Amino acid sequence: MKKILFVNDELTTGGVTTVLFHLLNALDKEKYDISLLVLDQRVMPENIPDGIRILKTTDFFDVCDISFSECRKKGLSFLLKKILFFSLIKSGLMTSRIKAERRKMKLGHFDAEIAYKEGISTLFVLAGDAKRKLNFVHSDYKVRNYSANYMGTMKRAFKKVDVNIAVSKQARESFEELFELDNVTVIHNLLDTNRIRTLMKEPYVFPTERPVLVSVGRLHPQKSYDRLLEAVRRLNEEGFAFDLYILGDGEEKKKLLQMKEDYHLDNVTFLGNQKNPFKFMRQADLLVLSSLYEGLPTVVSEALICGTPVLSTEVAGVRELLKEDDGLIVENSEEGIYQGLKDVLKDPEKLKAMKSKVSSYQDENEDNLRKIEELL
């Protein structure tokens, strides 16, 4: 039985956490002894898959996923800790420090270590002695370079891992070009299609007769809900009748609720995090993805499984997921979102027809799981 270690910086609600859990559930526990190390464990979800050993971290990694501005709010000691953390990465000395932290954790030996999100998790994996070291890439680095402040360190790190696994073709192309790599492959995320199809059947009826739009994701600048609300404001002023339901929570909640109040967006409802978002997706007329950037937008696949068409901004991976009858892709701008929504809302019957034409979702799980196991 192979011993496998998955490493991730955090497990807050979001697409990366969701697809990680799908992969952990799919791997055969008769073949693999799987451990999961979350570097920042201040927030841990309740739905971690069964059969996975959760390893303890050290408080050195408390600042790994916190911005400098957030650290300032937490006080001087947190800020100094973040400065040290940043300096160690930038100077290339982080590997030595991680090795010391690994000794404190008494992790032992693994046959393979997998950084499930590129960054500090990559450096952590490289500091281990596993024979196989893999690194997942979940973002389009041409649009958002998370390693901009320490390119030298991360470029060397990404070259050292055995394989970098990008979740879409566009993510791979951007990553290869930016870091000058030749060890990048593409494997789409796994999805628990059976679970989604079961949960989407849970009864739910939206309390409106008007067209229903839903958007699902963290309330984070990446998801650009401010642009979506600006588009809704303009559509309301032009007399379009519809309702928008936003599922998710996050750091932008206060700002977005203020926009709702200031613009008198009575047709926008924030539902917070939902254990079962699929019953909402299933009953909606359209799912809206307004993101600035993505690696491979999981929510698009989830909507298609639920039989709901998608309006998405032009982000990495979306053209690999959406077929002609599955929705539309718009310019990645407030104007693009506004014009796209206007086009579908002008004709409610056309919107209903879009839903009836959504292609049956092609499950790639078996093939994608086989590719991952081959790399292990």
C-alpha positions in Angstrom: 0.0 0.0 0.0 1.4 3.4 -1.0 1.6 6.1 1.6 0.4 9.4 0.1 0.5 12.9 1.6 -1.7 15.7 0.3 -0.7 19.2 1.4 -2.8 22.3 1.1 -2.4 25.8 2.6 -6.0 26.1 3.9 -9.5 24.5 3.6 -11.9 27.4 3.6 -15.0 27.1 1.5 -14.2 27.2 -2.2 -13.6 25.3 -5.5 -10.1 24.0 -4.6 -11.4 22.5 -1.3 -14.4 20.9 -3.1 -12.4 19.2 -5.9 -9.7 18.1 -3.4 -12.4 16.3 -1.4 -13.8 14.7 -4.6 -10.3 13.3 -5.4 -9.8 12.1 -1.8 -13.1 10.3 -2.0 -12.3 8.7 -5.3 -8.9 7.3 -4.5 -9.0 3.6 -3.5 -8.3 3.3 0.2 -7.2 -0.4 -0.4 -4.4 0.9 -2.6 -3.5 4.1 -0.8 -2.9 5.1 2.8 -3.8 8.8 2.6 -2.9 11.6 4.9 -3.9 15.2 4.6 -1.9 18.1 6.0 -3.5 21.6 6.1 -0.9 24.1 6.9 -3.2 26.8 8.3 -5.7 24.9 10.5 -7.4 27.8 12.1 -10.5 27.1 10.0 -11.3 23.5 9.2 -14.5 22.2 7.5 -16.6 19.4 9.0 -17.0 17.4 5.8 -13.5 16.1 5.3 -13.8 12.7 3.6 -13.8 9.5 5.6 -10.7 7.3 5.7 -8.3 10.3 5.6 -5.7 10.8 8.3 -5.5 14.5 9.3 -2.0 15.5 10.4 -1.3 18.3 12.8 0.6 21.4 11.7 2.6 24.0 13.7 1.6 27.6 14.4 4.5 28.8 12.1 2.1 28.4 9.2 -0.8 30.4 10.7 0.1 33.4 8.4 0.6 31.4 5.2 -2.7 32.4 3.7 -3.3 35.8 5.3 -2.5 39.1 3.6 -0.3 41.8 5.1 -3.4 44.0 5.6 -5.2 41.3 7.6 -2.0 40.7 9.7 -1.9 44.4 10.6 -5.4 44.1 11.9 -4.4 41.2 14.1 -1.6 43.1 15.8 2.1 43.6 15.6 3.2 40.1 16.5 1.1 38.7 13.6 2.5 41.3 11.3 6.1 40.5 12.3 5.4 36.8 11.8 4.2 37.5 8.3 7.2 39.6 7.4 9.5 36.7 8.5 7.4 34.2 6.5 7.6 36.4 3.4 11.3 37.1 3.8 12.1 33.4 4.1 10.3 32.6 0.8 11.8 35.5 -1.0 15.4 34.7 0.1 15.1 31.0 -0.7 15.7 30.1 2.9 12.1 28.7 3.5 13.1 25.1 2.6 15.4 24.9 5.7 12.7 26.3 7.9 10.1 23.9 6.5 12.5 21.0 7.2 12.7 22.1 10.8 8.9 22.4 11.1 8.5 18.9 9.5 10.8 17.4 12.2 8.5 19.0 14.8 5.5 17.4 13.2 7.1 14.0 13.0 5.5 13.3 9.7 7.5 10.2 8.7 8.1 8.9 5.2 5.7 9.0 2.3 5.9 7.4 -1.2 4.4 10.4 -2.8 3.6 14.0 -1.7 1.1 16.2 -3.5 0.9 19.9 -3.2 -2.8 20.4 -4.1 -2.4 24.1 -4.5 0.7 25.7 -5.9 2.7 28.0 -3.5 3.8 27.3 0.0 2.4 23.8 -0.3 4.9 23.2 -3.2 7.8 24.3 -1.0 6.6 22.1 1.8 6.4 19.0 -0.5 9.9 19.7 -1.9 11.3 19.7 1.7 10.2 16.1 2.1 12.0 12.9 1.0 9.2 11.2 -1.0 10.2 9.6 -4.3 7.3 11.3 -6.2 6.4 15.0 -5.8 3.4 16.4 -7.6 2.1 20.0 -7.7 -1.4 21.1 -8.8 -2.0 24.4 -10.6 -5.5 25.9 -10.1 -5.1 29.4 -11.6 -4.3 31.3 -14.8 -1.0 32.8 -13.9 -1.1 35.2 -16.9 -4.0 36.9 -15.2 -3.0 36.6 -11.6 0.6 35.7 -10.7 0.6 34.6 -7.0 4.4 34.2 -7.1 5.2 37.7 -8.4 7.0 38.7 -5.2 9.3 35.6 -5.2 9.6 34.5 -8.8 13.1 33.1 -8.4 12.2 30.8 -5.5 9.1 29.5 -7.1 10.5 29.1 -10.5 13.2 26.8 -9.1 10.6 24.9 -7.0 8.2 24.3 -10.0 11.1 22.9 -12.0 12.1 20.5 -9.2 8.7 18.8 -8.8 8.3 15.6 -10.9 5.0 16.9 -12.5 3.0 20.1 -12.4 -0.7 19.2 -13.0 -2.7 22.1 -14.5 -6.4 21.8 -14.3 -7.0 23.3 -17.8 -5.1 23.9 -21.0 -5.0 27.6 -20.6 -3.7 27.3 -17.1 -1.0 25.0 -18.4 0.0 27.4 -21.2 0.2 30.4 -18.9 2.2 28.4 -16.2 4.6 26.9 -18.8 5.3 30.3 -20.4 5.7 32.3 -17.2 8.0 29.8 -15.4 9.7 28.4 -18.5 8.7 24.8 -17.6 8.6 21.5 -19.5 7.1 19.3 -16.8 3.4 20.4 -17.0 0.4 18.2 -17.9 -3.3 18.8 -17.9 -5.9 16.8 -15.9 -9.3 18.2 -15.3 -10.8 18.2 -11.8 -12.8 15.2 -10.5 -16.4 15.8 -9.6 -18.7 13.7 -7.5 -21.4 13.5 -10.1 -23.5 10.9 -8.4 -23.7 13.0 -5.2 -24.6 16.1 -7.1 -27.3 14.4 -9.0 -28.7 13.1 -5.7 -28.6 16.4 -3.9 -30.0 18.4 -6.7 -33.3 16.5 -6.4 -34.0 17.8 -2.9 -37.2 19.8 -3.2 -36.9 23.6 -3.5 -38.9 26.3 -5.1 -37.7 29.9 -5.5 -40.2 32.4 -4.1 -40.6 34.2 -7.4 -42.3 33.8 -10.8 -39.6 35.9 -12.5 -36.5 34.5 -14.2 -34.0 33.2 -11.6 -30.2 33.8 -11.8 -27.9 32.1 -9.3 -24.2 32.7 -8.6 -22.2 30.4 -6.4 -18.8 31.1 -4.9 -16.7 32.8 -2.2 -17.4 36.5 -1.7 -13.9 37.3 -2.8 -12.4 39.9 -5.1 -11.5 37.1 -7.6 -15.2 36.4 -8.1 -15.9 40.0 -8.9 -19.5 40.2 -7.6 -19.2 44.0 -7.6 -19.2 43.9 -11.4 -22.2 41.6 -11.3 -24.1 43.9 -9.0 -23.3 46.9 -11.2 -24.7 45.0 -14.1 -27.9 44.2 -12.1 -28.2 47.9 -11.2 -28.2 48.9 -14.9 -30.6 46.2 -15.9 -33.0 47.2 -13.1 -32.9 50.8 -14.3 -33.9 49.6 -17.8 -36.9 47.7 -16.4 -35.8 44.1 -16.6 -37.6 41.8 -14.2 -35.6 39.0 -12.7 -34.1 37.8 -9.4 -30.5 37.0 -8.5 -29.5 34.7 -5.6 -25.9 34.6 -4.5 -24.7 31.6 -2.5 -21.5 31.9 -0.6 -19.7 33.9 2.1 -16.4 35.7 2.4 -14.4 38.9 3.0 -16.4 41.0 0.5 -19.8 40.4 2.2 -20.0 43.7 3.9 -19.0 45.7 0.8 -21.5 43.8 -1.4 -24.4 44.1 1.1 -23.7 47.9 1.1 -23.9 48.0 -2.7 -27.2 46.1 -2.5 -28.5 48.8 -0.1 -27.1 51.8 -1.9 -28.4 50.6 -5.3 -31.8 49.5 -3.9 -31.2 46.0 -5.4 -34.4 44.4 -3.9 -34.1 41.6 -6.5 -30.7 40.4 -5.1 -30.7 37.9 -2.2 -27.6 36.7 -0.4 -28.1 33.2 0.9 -24.7 32.6 2.5 -23.0 29.2 2.5 -25.3 26.3 1.7 -24.7 22.6 2.4 -26.6 21.8 -0.7 -26.1 24.5 -3.4 -27.2 22.0 -6.1 -31.0 22.2 -5.3 -30.7 26.0 -6.0 -28.7 25.4 -9.2 -31.2 22.8 -10.5 -34.2 25.2 -10.1 -32.4 28.3 -11.5 -32.8 29.4 -15.1 -29.2 30.5 -15.4 -25.9 30.3 -13.4 -23.7 33.4 -13.6 -19.9 33.2 -13.2 -18.5 36.8 -13.1 -14.9 35.9 -12.1 -11.9 37.9 -13.0 -9.8 34.7 -13.4 -10.1 30.9 -12.8 -8.0 27.8 -13.4 -11.0 25.6 -14.2 -14.3 26.8 -12.9 -15.8 23.9 -11.0 -19.2 25.6 -10.6 -19.7 25.5 -14.3 -19.5 21.7 -14.4 -21.7 21.5 -11.4 -24.3 23.7 -13.1 -24.2 21.5 -16.2 -24.7 18.4 -14.1 -27.8 20.1 -12.7 -29.0 20.8 -16.2 -28.7 24.6 -15.9 -27.1 26.8 -18.6 -24.2 29.1 -17.7 -23.3 32.7 -18.5 -19.5 33.0 -17.8 -16.9 35.6 -18.3 -13.9 34.6 -20.4 -11.7 32.7 -18.0 -9.3 29.8 -18.2 -10.9 26.5 -18.7 -14.5 27.7 -19.5 -14.2 26.9 -23.2 -13.1 23.4 -22.3 -16.3 22.9 -20.4 -19.1 24.8 -22.2 -20.5 23.5 -25.5 -22.6 25.7 -27.8 -26.0 24.8 -26.2 -24.7 25.0 -22.6 -24.8 28.8 -22.3 -22.6 31.7 -23.4 -19.2 33.2 -22.7 -18.9 37.0 -22.5 -16.1 39.5 -22.4 -14.4 39.6 -19.0 -15.7 43.1 -18.0 -18.7 44.7 -16.4 -19.9 45.6 -19.8 -19.6 42.0 -21.0 -21.6 40.7 -18.0 -24.3 43.4 -18.5 -24.7 42.8 -22.3 -24.7 39.1 -21.8 -27.4 39.2 -19.2 -29.4 41.7 -21.2 -29.4 39.4 -24.2 -30.8 36.4 -22.3 -33.3 38.5 -20.2 -34.8 40.2 -23.3 -36.5 36.9 -24.2 -37.5 34.8 -21.1 -38.8 32.0 -23.5 -35.3 31.9 -25.0 -33.9 31.5 -21.5 -36.2 28.5 -20.9 -35.2 27.0 -24.2 -31.5 27.3 -23.2 -32.2 25.2 -20.2 -34.0 22.5 -22.1 -31.0 22.3 -24.5 -28.2 21.9 -22.0 -26.0 19.0 -23.1 -25.9 15.9 -20.9 -22.7 16.2 -18.8 -19.9 13.9 -19.9 -18.3 12.4 -16.8 -14.5 12.3 -17.1 -13.8 11.1 -13.6 -12.6 7.6 -14.5 -10.1 8.8 -17.1 -8.9 11.7 -14.9 -8.4 9.4 -11.9 -6.5 6.9 -14.0 -4.1 9.7 -15.1 -3.5 10.8 -11.5 -2.8 7.3 -10.3 -0.3 6.8 -13.1 1.6 9.8 -11.9 1.7 8.4 -8.4 
